[in-house]
Amino acid sequence: MRIFVVLICSLALASLALGTQEEKKKEQPKKKGAQAGQVSQPAGKATGKPATAGKPMTTGRPAGAGKTAKAGKPAYAGKPAETGNVAGMPAEKGKGKGKHAGAGQAAGTGEATAEGKPAGGGKKAKAGKPTEATTAAGKTAATGKAATGKPFKPQHFNVPKQPNTAKAPPVKFQQGRRIKGSQNWQGANYTVFRTYTPVWHDRGWWNSHYNRVVFVFGGWYYWNAGWWYPAWGYAPNAYYAYDGPIYGYNDLPPDQVIANVQAALQQQGYYHGEVDGLLGPLTREAIAGYQRDRGLYETAAIDRPTLESLGMA
């Protein structure tokens, strides 16, 4: 009986051992399969998440899709060549931060901005600078002074003995007359024009009041404080081409002062007539043109600022 029990136990143990071996044999292929799966896992990743699907290497992120090329600069995408943007208009909306391409630059120039600066430099031509006519004078007419020009050497001219009345008609005596426009000429240099009025006296009166009276071109002039004035009434038939003060220059008589002014204006292209010593319409027109271009009061007469500008005083 004992032998029988031992045999049964032995068979049972042998069967158990055999079953254990078979189970081990079955488990080994599974483990190997798992290892094979682990080895092929990279291939599974490539299948599940392709390298080129999520982030394309060449076409997945085209230039200019999310950001403008060169951040709004005129080159490449984001700003059409030659057509340009209107000043102040955005070239791209890629960034979404309200930045305009090139701050409103126009294509092809790169200079015009939304602030209204002109293309090609944006600099204005020195605005506010005085004109050549004013700078040549050096000072404005309000001061009555002009910069001294190139020195003009005084000359003596052989002027005609008789006036050309066709060229310079005689003016008539008008008692109480005032020089037109003189009320607007400010400064000490123009006081004589503002206060001048013609007066009529006989020869004796003029000689008793003024120690220098000269005869020029059929008329008589008296000297007073640096100016020549017509001495109306000194001679009944006296001739005057101009009724007003004439600034004295280099101690010359009135006709030589006028002749020197005519010569100086000839050199500068203002006077085109004959140097005859007559302050007639043609000479007065030339003087007025010169004064206008130099920013002086247009007295159309020989005054100190005009002579200083001509380099004569």
Phi and psi restraints in degrees (value plus and minus 20) as a CYANA .aco file:
   2 ARG   PHI     -83.8   -43.8
   2 ARG   PSI     -58.4   -18.4
   3 ILE   PHI     -85.0   -45.0
   3 ILE   PSI     -58.3   -18.3
   4 PHE   PHI     -84.8   -44.8
   4 PHE   PSI     -62.6   -22.6
   5 VAL   PHI     -85.0   -45.0
   5 VAL   PSI     -60.5   -20.5
   6 VAL   PHI     -83.8   -43.8
   6 VAL   PSI     -58.8   -18.8
   7 LEU   PHI     -85.7   -45.7
   7 LEU   PSI     -63.6   -23.6
   8 ILE   PHI     -81.6   -41.6
   8 ILE   PSI     -64.4   -24.4
   9 CYS   PHI     -82.4   -42.4
   9 CYS   PSI     -59.6   -19.6
  10 SER   PHI     -85.0   -45.0
  10 SER   PSI     -62.1   -22.1
  11 LEU   PHI     -83.6   -43.6
  11 LEU   PSI     -60.2   -20.2
  12 ALA   PHI     -82.7   -42.7
  12 ALA   PSI     -64.0   -24.0
  13 LEU   PHI     -84.2   -44.2
  13 LEU   PSI     -60.7   -20.7
  14 ALA   PHI     -84.3   -44.3
  14 ALA   PSI     -60.9   -20.9
  15 SER   PHI     -84.8   -44.8
  15 SER   PSI     -60.0   -20.0
  16 LEU   PHI     -83.9   -43.9
  16 LEU   PSI     -62.1   -22.1
  17 ALA   PHI     -85.5   -45.5
  17 ALA   PSI     -59.8   -19.8
  18 LEU   PHI     -84.0   -44.0
  18 LEU   PSI     -62.5   -22.5
  19 GLY   PHI     -83.2   -43.2
  19 GLY   PSI     -57.3   -17.3
  20 THR   PHI     -84.5   -44.5
  20 THR   PSI     -61.4   -21.4
  21 GLN   PHI     -83.9   -43.9
  21 GLN   PSI     -61.2   -21.2
  22 GLU   PHI     -84.2   -44.2
  22 GLU   PSI     -58.7   -18.7
  23 GLU   PHI     -84.3   -44.3
  23 GLU   PSI     -59.1   -19.1
  24 LYS   PHI     -83.2   -43.2
  24 LYS   PSI     -60.5   -20.5
  25 LYS   PHI     -83.2   -43.2
  25 LYS   PSI     -58.7   -18.7
  26 LYS   PHI     -87.7   -47.7
  26 LYS   PSI     -57.4   -17.4
  27 GLU   PHI     -90.3   -50.3
  27 GLU   PSI     -52.3   -12.3
  28 GLN   PHI     -80.8   -40.8
  28 GLN   PSI     -63.8   -23.8
  29 PRO   PHI     -80.9   -40.9
  29 PRO   PSI     -55.5   -15.5
  30 LYS   PHI     -85.1   -45.1
  30 LYS   PSI     -64.0   -24.0
  31 LYS   PHI     -81.5   -41.5
  31 LYS   PSI     -61.3   -21.3
  32 LYS   PHI     -83.2   -43.2
  32 LYS   PSI     -58.4   -18.4
  33 GLY   PHI     -83.8   -43.8
  33 GLY   PSI     -59.6   -19.6
  34 ALA   PHI     -83.3   -43.3
  34 ALA   PSI     -60.2   -20.2
  35 GLN   PHI     -84.7   -44.7
  35 GLN   PSI     -58.2   -18.2
  36 ALA   PHI     -83.2   -43.2
  36 ALA   PSI     -57.7   -17.7
  37 GLY   PHI     -85.3   -45.3
  37 GLY   PSI     -57.2   -17.2
  38 GLN   PHI     -86.7   -46.7
  38 GLN   PSI     -57.3   -17.3
  39 VAL   PHI     -86.5   -46.5
  39 VAL   PSI     -57.1   -17.1
  40 SER   PHI    -106.9   -66.9
  40 SER   PSI     -14.8    25.2
  41 GLN   PHI     -78.8   -38.8
  41 GLN   PSI     -59.7   -19.7
  42 PRO   PHI     -77.7   -37.7
  42 PRO   PSI     -56.4   -16.4
  43 ALA   PHI     -85.5   -45.5
  43 ALA   PSI     -54.3   -14.3
  44 GLY   PHI     -86.1   -46.1
  44 GLY   PSI     -58.7   -18.7
  45 LYS   PHI     -84.0   -44.0
  45 LYS   PSI     -61.5   -21.5
  46 ALA   PHI     -83.3   -43.3
  46 ALA   PSI     -53.0   -13.0
  47 THR   PHI     -95.9   -55.9
  47 THR   PSI     -62.2   -22.2
  48 GLY   PHI     -95.1   -55.1
  48 GLY   PSI     -52.0   -12.0
  49 LYS   PHI    -159.7  -119.7
  49 LYS   PSI      66.9   106.9
  50 PRO   PHI     -84.5   -44.5
  50 PRO   PSI     125.3   165.3
  51 ALA   PHI     -86.0   -46.0
  51 ALA   PSI     -50.0   -10.0
  52 THR   PHI    -119.5   -79.5
  52 THR   PSI     -25.9    14.1
  53 ALA   PHI     -98.8   -58.8
  53 ALA   PSI     -69.2   -29.2
  54 GLY   PHI     -95.7   -55.7
  54 GLY   PSI     -64.1   -24.1
  55 LYS   PHI    -146.8  -106.8
  55 LYS   PSI      72.2   112.2
  56 PRO   PHI     -81.5   -41.5
  56 PRO   PSI     118.3   158.3
  57 MET   PHI     -95.3   -55.3
  57 MET   PSI     -48.5    -8.5
  58 THR   PHI    -144.6  -104.6
  58 THR   PSI     -51.4   -11.4
  59 THR   PHI    -138.8   -98.8
  59 THR   PSI     -23.1    16.9
  60 GLY   PHI     -92.0   -52.0
  60 GLY   PSI     -42.0    -2.0
  61 ARG   PHI    -157.0  -117.0
  61 ARG   PSI      59.3    99.3
  62 PRO   PHI     -86.7   -46.7
  62 PRO   PSI     128.8   168.8
  63 ALA   PHI     -85.8   -45.8
  63 ALA   PSI     113.3   153.3
  64 GLY   PHI      69.9   109.9
  64 GLY   PSI     -21.7    18.3
  65 ALA   PHI     -94.2   -54.2
  65 ALA   PSI     -71.3   -31.3
  66 GLY   PHI    -122.6   -82.6
  66 GLY   PSI     -52.3   -12.3
  67 LYS   PHI    -148.3  -108.3
  67 LYS   PSI     123.0   163.0
  68 THR   PHI     -93.4   -53.4
  68 THR   PSI     124.0   164.0
  69 ALA   PHI     -84.6   -44.6
  69 ALA   PSI     108.5   148.5
  70 LYS   PHI      44.9    84.9
  70 LYS   PSI       1.9    41.9
  71 ALA   PHI      31.8    71.8
  71 ALA   PSI      33.1    73.1
  72 GLY   PHI      63.4   103.4
  72 GLY   PSI     -14.2    25.8
  73 LYS   PHI     -95.6   -55.6
  73 LYS   PSI     135.5   175.5
  74 PRO   PHI     -83.7   -43.7
  74 PRO   PSI     -35.2     4.8
  75 ALA   PHI    -104.0   -64.0
  75 ALA   PSI     134.1   174.1
  76 TYR   PHI      42.3    82.3
  76 TYR   PSI    -174.3  -134.3
  77 ALA   PHI     -93.9   -53.9
  77 ALA   PSI     141.6   181.6
  78 GLY   PHI      80.4   120.4
  78 GLY   PSI     -33.4     6.6
  79 LYS   PHI    -174.6  -134.6
  79 LYS   PSI      90.9   130.9
  80 PRO   PHI     -83.5   -43.5
  80 PRO   PSI     119.1   159.1
  81 ALA   PHI     -92.1   -52.1
  81 ALA   PSI     120.7   160.7
  82 GLU   PHI      48.9    88.9
  82 GLU   PSI     -49.3    -9.3
  83 THR   PHI     -99.2   -59.2
  83 THR   PSI     -63.7   -23.7
  84 GLY   PHI      54.6    94.6
  84 GLY   PSI     152.7   192.7
  85 ASN   PHI    -128.4   -88.4
  85 ASN   PSI     130.8   170.8
  86 VAL   PHI     -87.3   -47.3
  86 VAL   PSI     123.7   163.7
  87 ALA   PHI     -74.0   -34.0
  87 ALA   PSI     105.5   145.5
  88 GLY   PHI      73.7   113.7
  88 GLY   PSI     -25.7    14.3
  89 MET   PHI    -113.2   -73.2
  89 MET   PSI     120.3   160.3
  90 PRO   PHI     -90.8   -50.8
  90 PRO   PSI     122.5   162.5
  91 ALA   PHI    -105.6   -65.6
  91 ALA   PSI     -52.4   -12.4
  92 GLU   PHI    -160.2  -120.2
  92 GLU   PSI     136.6   176.6
  93 LYS   PHI    -135.9   -95.9
  93 LYS   PSI      -1.5    38.5
  94 GLY   PHI     -87.2   -47.2
  94 GLY   PSI     -61.8   -21.8
  95 LYS   PHI     -98.4   -58.4
  95 LYS   PSI     -54.6   -14.6
  96 GLY   PHI      54.4    94.4
  96 GLY   PSI       1.2    41.2
  97 LYS   PHI    -131.6   -91.6
  97 LYS   PSI      -5.3    34.7
  98 GLY   PHI      56.4    96.4
  98 GLY   PSI      -8.8    31.2
  99 LYS   PHI    -103.5   -63.5
  99 LYS   PSI     116.3   156.3
 100 HIS   PHI    -114.5   -74.5
 100 HIS   PSI     128.0   168.0
 101 ALA   PHI     -85.3   -45.3
 101 ALA   PSI     100.3   140.3
 102 GLY   PHI      44.6    84.6
 102 GLY   PSI       0.5    40.5
 103 ALA   PHI      32.9    72.9
 103 ALA   PSI      29.6    69.6
 104 GLY   PHI      58.3    98.3
 104 GLY   PSI       8.6    48.6
 105 GLN   PHI    -100.3   -60.3
 105 GLN   PSI     124.6   164.6
 106 ALA   PHI    -107.8   -67.8
 106 ALA   PSI     118.3   158.3
 107 ALA   PHI     -84.2   -44.2
 107 ALA   PSI     120.6   160.6
 108 GLY   PHI      70.1   110.1
 108 GLY   PSI     -41.3    -1.3
 109 THR   PHI    -132.0   -92.0
 109 THR   PSI     -64.5   -24.5
 110 GLY   PHI      49.1    89.1
 110 GLY   PSI      -4.9    35.1
 111 GLU   PHI    -141.8  -101.8
 111 GLU   PSI     -58.5   -18.5
 112 ALA   PHI     -89.1   -49.1
 112 ALA   PSI     110.3   150.3
 113 THR   PHI    -140.3  -100.3
 113 THR   PSI     156.2   196.2
 114 ALA   PHI     -89.9   -49.9
 114 ALA   PSI     -30.6     9.4
 115 GLU   PHI    -106.1   -66.1
 115 GLU   PSI     -16.3    23.7
 116 GLY   PHI      66.2   106.2
 116 GLY   PSI      -2.5    37.5
 117 LYS   PHI     -95.0   -55.0
 117 LYS   PSI     115.8   155.8
 118 PRO   PHI     -87.8   -47.8
 118 PRO   PSI     127.7   167.7
 119 ALA   PHI     -87.2   -47.2
 119 ALA   PSI     130.5   170.5
 120 GLY   PHI      68.3   108.3
 120 GLY   PSI       1.7    41.7
 121 GLY   PHI     119.4   159.4
 121 GLY   PSI     -56.4   -16.4
 122 GLY   PHI      49.7    89.7
 122 GLY   PSI      -8.7    31.3
 123 LYS   PHI    -122.2   -82.2
 123 LYS   PSI     114.1   154.1
 124 LYS   PHI    -105.1   -65.1
 124 LYS   PSI     137.3   177.3
 125 ALA   PHI     -99.9   -59.9
 125 ALA   PSI      55.2    95.2
 126 LYS   PHI      22.2    62.2
 126 LYS   PSI      43.0    83.0
 127 ALA   PHI     -89.4   -49.4
 127 ALA   PSI     138.8   178.8
 128 GLY   PHI      61.2   101.2
 128 GLY   PSI     -23.0    17.0
 129 LYS   PHI     -98.8   -58.8
 129 LYS   PSI     117.7   157.7
 130 PRO   PHI     -85.8   -45.8
 130 PRO   PSI     133.2   173.2
 131 THR   PHI     -89.6   -49.6
 131 THR   PSI     145.4   185.4
 132 GLU   PHI     -82.8   -42.8
 132 GLU   PSI     -53.4   -13.4
 133 ALA   PHI     -83.4   -43.4
 133 ALA   PSI     -57.7   -17.7
 134 THR   PHI     -97.2   -57.2
 134 THR   PSI     -62.8   -22.8
 135 THR   PHI     -87.0   -47.0
 135 THR   PSI     -50.3   -10.3
 136 ALA   PHI     -84.4   -44.4
 136 ALA   PSI     -50.7   -10.7
 137 ALA   PHI     -99.7   -59.7
 137 ALA   PSI     -47.0    -7.0
 138 GLY   PHI      70.2   110.2
 138 GLY   PSI     -57.0   -17.0
 139 LYS   PHI    -158.7  -118.7
 139 LYS   PSI     138.3   178.3
 140 THR   PHI     -99.3   -59.3
 140 THR   PSI     149.0   189.0
 141 ALA   PHI     -87.0   -47.0
 141 ALA   PSI     -41.2    -1.2
 142 ALA   PHI     -83.4   -43.4
 142 ALA   PSI     -49.4    -9.4
 143 THR   PHI    -108.8   -68.8
 143 THR   PSI     -40.5    -0.5
 144 GLY   PHI      53.8    93.8
 144 GLY   PSI      -0.5    39.5
 145 LYS   PHI    -146.8  -106.8
 145 LYS   PSI     130.6   170.6
 146 ALA   PHI    -154.5  -114.5
 146 ALA   PSI     133.0   173.0
 147 ALA   PHI     -85.0   -45.0
 147 ALA   PSI     120.3   160.3
 148 THR   PHI     -87.3   -47.3
 148 THR   PSI     107.8   147.8
 149 GLY   PHI    -103.6   -63.6
 149 GLY   PSI    -186.6  -146.6
 150 LYS   PHI     -83.6   -43.6
 150 LYS   PSI     110.5   150.5
 151 PRO   PHI     -74.9   -34.9
 151 PRO   PSI     114.0   154.0
 152 PHE   PHI    -131.1   -91.1
 152 PHE   PSI      96.5   136.5
 153 LYS   PHI     -93.8   -53.8
 153 LYS   PSI     106.4   146.4
 154 PRO   PHI     -84.5   -44.5
 154 PRO   PSI     123.1   163.1
 155 GLN   PHI    -148.9  -108.9
 155 GLN   PSI     142.9   182.9
 156 HIS   PHI    -128.9   -88.9
 156 HIS   PSI     104.1   144.1
 157 PHE   PHI    -129.4   -89.4
 157 PHE   PSI     121.8   161.8
 158 ASN   PHI    -105.0   -65.0
 158 ASN   PSI      69.8   109.8
 159 VAL   PHI    -107.4   -67.4
 159 VAL   PSI     137.5   177.5
 160 PRO   PHI     -79.6   -39.6
 160 PRO   PSI     131.5   171.5
 161 LYS   PHI    -100.6   -60.6
 161 LYS   PSI     -47.9    -7.9
 162 GLN   PHI    -136.5   -96.5
 162 GLN   PSI     118.7   158.7
 163 PRO   PHI     -93.5   -53.5
 163 PRO   PSI     129.9   169.9
 164 ASN   PHI    -110.5   -70.5
 164 ASN   PSI      75.0   115.0
 165 THR   PHI     -88.9   -48.9
 165 THR   PSI     -42.6    -2.6
 166 ALA   PHI     -89.9   -49.9
 166 ALA   PSI     -54.5   -14.5
 167 LYS   PHI    -103.5   -63.5
 167 LYS   PSI     -55.3   -15.3
 168 ALA   PHI    -154.0  -114.0
 168 ALA   PSI      65.0   105.0
 169 PRO   PHI     -80.4   -40.4
 169 PRO   PSI     128.3   168.3
 170 PRO   PHI     -90.2   -50.2
 170 PRO   PSI     125.8   165.8
 171 VAL   PHI    -114.2   -74.2
 171 VAL   PSI     136.2   176.2
 172 LYS   PHI    -124.7   -84.7
 172 LYS   PSI     133.2   173.2
 173 PHE   PHI     -92.5   -52.5
 173 PHE   PSI     110.4   150.4
 174 GLN   PHI    -151.1  -111.1
 174 GLN   PSI      84.4   124.4
 175 GLN   PHI     -84.3   -44.3
 175 GLN   PSI     115.2   155.2
 176 GLY   PHI      58.9    98.9
 176 GLY   PSI     -16.4    23.6
 177 ARG   PHI     -87.4   -47.4
 177 ARG   PSI     123.4   163.4
 178 ARG   PHI    -133.9   -93.9
 178 ARG   PSI     129.3   169.3
 179 ILE   PHI     -92.1   -52.1
 179 ILE   PSI     103.7   143.7
 180 LYS   PHI     -81.7   -41.7
 180 LYS   PSI     109.9   149.9
 181 GLY   PHI      64.1   104.1
 181 GLY   PSI     -27.9    12.1
 182 SER   PHI     -86.4   -46.4
 182 SER   PSI     -42.0    -2.0
 183 GLN   PHI     -85.4   -45.4
 183 GLN   PSI     -36.9     3.1
 184 ASN   PHI    -116.7   -76.7
 184 ASN   PSI     -24.2    15.8
 185 TRP   PHI    -111.4   -71.4
 185 TRP   PSI      84.9   124.9
 186 GLN   PHI    -110.6   -70.6
 186 GLN   PSI     137.3   177.3
 187 GLY   PHI      86.0   126.0
 187 GLY   PSI     137.5   177.5
 188 ALA   PHI     -85.1   -45.1
 188 ALA   PSI     -47.9    -7.9
 189 ASN   PHI     -87.8   -47.8
 189 ASN   PSI     -35.2     4.8
 190 TYR   PHI    -135.4   -95.4
 190 TYR   PSI     -10.6    29.4
 191 THR   PHI     -79.9   -39.9
 191 THR   PSI     -61.5   -21.5
 192 VAL   PHI     -83.2   -43.2
 192 VAL   PSI     -49.6    -9.6
 193 PHE   PHI     -95.7   -55.7
 193 PHE   PSI     -56.2   -16.2
 194 ARG   PHI     -91.1   -51.1
 194 ARG   PSI     -51.3   -11.3
 195 THR   PHI    -119.4   -79.4
 195 THR   PSI     -28.6    11.4
 196 TYR   PHI     -90.0   -50.0
 196 TYR   PSI     116.6   156.6
 197 THR   PHI    -169.3  -129.3
 197 THR   PSI     114.9   154.9
 198 PRO   PHI     -88.6   -48.6
 198 PRO   PSI     122.7   162.7
 199 VAL   PHI    -149.1  -109.1
 199 VAL   PSI     131.4   171.4
 200 TRP   PHI    -135.4   -95.4
 200 TRP   PSI     103.6   143.6
 201 HIS   PHI    -163.2  -123.2
 201 HIS   PSI     140.8   180.8
 202 ASP   PHI    -104.3   -64.3
 202 ASP   PSI     154.9   194.9
 203 ARG   PHI     -78.1   -38.1
 203 ARG   PSI     -63.9   -23.9
 204 GLY   PHI     -81.4   -41.4
 204 GLY   PSI     -60.8   -20.8
 205 TRP   PHI     -83.5   -43.5
 205 TRP   PSI     -66.0   -26.0
 206 TRP   PHI     -82.0   -42.0
 206 TRP   PSI     -63.9   -23.9
 207 ASN   PHI     -87.0   -47.0
 207 ASN   PSI     -51.3   -11.3
 208 SER   PHI     -98.9   -58.9
 208 SER   PSI     -39.6     0.4
 209 HIS   PHI    -123.8   -83.8
 209 HIS   PSI     -43.1    -3.1
 210 TYR   PHI    -155.5  -115.5
 210 TYR   PSI     112.2   152.2
 211 ASN   PHI    -108.7   -68.7
 211 ASN   PSI     -19.4    20.6
 212 ARG   PHI    -156.1  -116.1
 212 ARG   PSI      85.1   125.1
 213 VAL   PHI    -150.4  -110.4
 213 VAL   PSI     105.7   145.7
 214 VAL   PHI    -140.1  -100.1
 214 VAL   PSI     136.6   176.6
 215 PHE   PHI    -125.3   -85.3
 215 PHE   PSI     106.4   146.4
 216 VAL   PHI    -161.3  -121.3
 216 VAL   PSI     102.3   142.3
 217 PHE   PHI      33.6    73.6
 217 PHE   PSI      20.2    60.2
 218 GLY   PHI      64.7   104.7
 218 GLY   PSI     -17.7    22.3
 219 GLY   PHI    -149.8  -109.8
 219 GLY   PSI     143.1   183.1
 220 TRP   PHI    -134.2   -94.2
 220 TRP   PSI     116.4   156.4
 221 TYR   PHI    -147.6  -107.6
 221 TYR   PSI     120.0   160.0
 222 TYR   PHI    -130.9   -90.9
 222 TYR   PSI     130.5   170.5
 223 TRP   PHI    -121.0   -81.0
 223 TRP   PSI     109.7   149.7
 224 ASN   PHI    -169.9  -129.9
 224 ASN   PSI      91.6   131.6
 225 ALA   PHI      34.0    74.0
 225 ALA   PSI      23.3    63.3
 226 GLY   PHI      69.6   109.6
 226 GLY   PSI     -12.2    27.8
 227 TRP   PHI    -151.3  -111.3
 227 TRP   PSI     129.5   169.5
 228 TRP   PHI    -120.9   -80.9
 228 TRP   PSI     116.0   156.0
 229 TYR   PHI    -150.8  -110.8
 229 TYR   PSI     128.8   168.8
 230 PRO   PHI     -90.2   -50.2
 230 PRO   PSI     112.1   152.1
 231 ALA   PHI    -112.9   -72.9
 231 ALA   PSI      61.5   101.5
 232 TRP   PHI     -82.6   -42.6
 232 TRP   PSI     111.4   151.4
 233 GLY   PHI      72.1   112.1
 233 GLY   PSI     -27.0    13.0
 234 TYR   PHI     -81.4   -41.4
 234 TYR   PSI     -60.4   -20.4
 235 ALA   PHI    -154.9  -114.9
 235 ALA   PSI     118.3   158.3
 236 PRO   PHI     -79.6   -39.6
 236 PRO   PSI     -58.6   -18.6
 237 ASN   PHI    -126.2   -86.2
 237 ASN   PSI      12.4    52.4
 238 ALA   PHI     -86.8   -46.8
 238 ALA   PSI     130.0   170.0
 239 TYR   PHI    -134.6   -94.6
 239 TYR   PSI     111.8   151.8
 240 TYR   PHI    -155.2  -115.2
 240 TYR   PSI     107.7   147.7
 241 ALA   PHI    -104.9   -64.9
 241 ALA   PSI     -34.7     5.3
 242 TYR   PHI    -169.5  -129.5
 242 TYR   PSI     116.2   156.2
 243 ASP   PHI    -130.6   -90.6
 243 ASP   PSI      77.9   117.9
 244 GLY   PHI     148.3   188.3
 244 GLY   PSI     156.7   196.7
 245 PRO   PHI     -95.0   -55.0
 245 PRO   PSI     127.9   167.9
 246 ILE   PHI    -146.9  -106.9
 246 ILE   PSI     103.6   143.6
 247 TYR   PHI     -88.7   -48.7
 247 TYR   PSI     114.0   154.0
 248 GLY   PHI     -93.2   -53.2
 248 GLY   PSI     116.6   156.6
 249 TYR   PHI    -150.6  -110.6
 249 TYR   PSI      97.2   137.2
 250 ASN   PHI      36.2    76.2
 250 ASN   PSI      10.6    50.6
 251 ASP   PHI      40.7    80.7
 251 ASP   PSI      12.1    52.1
 252 LEU   PHI    -113.0   -73.0
 252 LEU   PSI     132.6   172.6
 253 PRO   PHI     -87.9   -47.9
 253 PRO   PSI     144.0   184.0
 254 PRO   PHI     -74.7   -34.7
 254 PRO   PSI     -62.1   -22.1
 255 ASP   PHI     -85.2   -45.2
 255 ASP   PSI     -55.6   -15.6
 256 GLN   PHI     -94.7   -54.7
 256 GLN   PSI     -52.6   -12.6
 257 VAL   PHI     -81.4   -41.4
 257 VAL   PSI     -68.1   -28.1
 258 ILE   PHI     -82.9   -42.9
 258 ILE   PSI     -62.0   -22.0
 259 ALA   PHI     -82.9   -42.9
 259 ALA   PSI     -60.9   -20.9
 260 ASN   PHI     -86.0   -46.0
 260 ASN   PSI     -58.2   -18.2
 261 VAL   PHI     -85.3   -45.3
 261 VAL   PSI     -62.0   -22.0
 262 GLN   PHI     -79.4   -39.4
 262 GLN   PSI     -63.1   -23.1
 263 ALA   PHI     -85.5   -45.5
 263 ALA   PSI     -61.1   -21.1
 264 ALA   PHI     -85.4   -45.4
 264 ALA   PSI     -59.7   -19.7
 265 LEU   PHI     -90.7   -50.7
 265 LEU   PSI     -49.7    -9.7
 266 GLN   PHI     -82.3   -42.3
 266 GLN   PSI     -63.1   -23.1
 267 GLN   PHI     -82.8   -42.8
 267 GLN   PSI     -49.1    -9.1
 268 GLN   PHI    -119.5   -79.5
 268 GLN   PSI     -13.7    26.3
 269 GLY   PHI      61.6   101.6
 269 GLY   PSI      -0.9    39.1
 270 TYR   PHI    -118.5   -78.5
 270 TYR   PSI     -54.0   -14.0
 271 TYR   PHI    -131.3   -91.3
 271 TYR   PSI     110.0   150.0
 272 HIS   PHI    -141.1  -101.1
 272 HIS   PSI      -8.2    31.8
 273 GLY   PHI    -116.8   -76.8
 273 GLY   PSI    -185.4  -145.4
 274 GLU   PHI    -104.2   -64.2
 274 GLU   PSI     122.7   162.7
 275 VAL   PHI     -99.5   -59.5
 275 VAL   PSI      74.1   114.1
 276 ASP   PHI    -141.2  -101.2
 276 ASP   PSI     -21.7    18.3
 277 GLY   PHI      56.4    96.4
 277 GLY   PSI      -6.2    33.8
 278 LEU   PHI    -124.7   -84.7
 278 LEU   PSI     107.6   147.6
 279 LEU   PHI    -109.1   -69.1
 279 LEU   PSI      44.0    84.0
 280 GLY   PHI    -108.3   -68.3
 280 GLY   PSI    -192.8  -152.8
 281 PRO   PHI     -77.8   -37.8
 281 PRO   PSI     -61.8   -21.8
 282 LEU   PHI     -85.6   -45.6
 282 LEU   PSI     -62.1   -22.1
 283 THR   PHI     -89.0   -49.0
 283 THR   PSI     -61.0   -21.0
 284 ARG   PHI     -84.5   -44.5
 284 ARG   PSI     -56.5   -16.5
 285 GLU   PHI     -85.7   -45.7
 285 GLU   PSI     -60.3   -20.3
 286 ALA   PHI     -85.9   -45.9
 286 ALA   PSI     -61.1   -21.1
 287 ILE   PHI     -83.4   -43.4
 287 ILE   PSI     -63.5   -23.5
 288 ALA   PHI     -82.4   -42.4
 288 ALA   PSI     -60.0   -20.0
 289 GLY   PHI     -83.9   -43.9
 289 GLY   PSI     -61.6   -21.6
 290 TYR   PHI     -84.3   -44.3
 290 TYR   PSI     -65.2   -25.2
 291 GLN   PHI     -81.5   -41.5
 291 GLN   PSI     -60.7   -20.7
 292 ARG   PHI     -82.9   -42.9
 292 ARG   PSI     -64.0   -24.0
 293 ASP   PHI     -90.4   -50.4
 293 ASP   PSI     -42.7    -2.7
 294 ARG   PHI    -118.6   -78.6
 294 ARG   PSI     -15.1    24.9
 295 GLY   PHI      54.9    94.9
 295 GLY   PSI       3.1    43.1
 296 LEU   PHI    -116.4   -76.4
 296 LEU   PSI     143.7   183.7
 297 TYR   PHI     -83.2   -43.2
 297 TYR   PSI     116.4   156.4
 298 GLU   PHI    -104.5   -64.5
 298 GLU   PSI      59.1    99.1
 299 THR   PHI    -100.8   -60.8
 299 THR   PSI     -40.4    -0.4
 300 ALA   PHI      35.6    75.6
 300 ALA   PSI       7.1    47.1
 301 ALA   PHI    -156.1  -116.1
 301 ALA   PSI     150.3   190.3
 302 ILE   PHI    -108.6   -68.6
 302 ILE   PSI      84.5   124.5
 303 ASP   PHI    -141.1  -101.1
 303 ASP   PSI     151.9   191.9
 304 ARG   PHI     -85.5   -45.5
 304 ARG   PSI     -65.9   -25.9
 305 PRO   PHI     -77.8   -37.8
 305 PRO   PSI     -55.6   -15.6
 306 THR   PHI     -88.6   -48.6
 306 THR   PSI     -62.6   -22.6
 307 LEU   PHI     -85.6   -45.6
 307 LEU   PSI     -56.7   -16.7
 308 GLU   PHI     -85.2   -45.2
 308 GLU   PSI     -60.8   -20.8
 309 SER   PHI     -84.5   -44.5
 309 SER   PSI     -53.7   -13.7
 310 LEU   PHI    -101.4   -61.4
 310 LEU   PSI     -24.7    15.3
 311 GLY   PHI      60.9   100.9
 311 GLY   PSI       3.9    43.9
 312 MET   PHI    -127.6   -87.6
 312 MET   PSI     -24.4    15.6
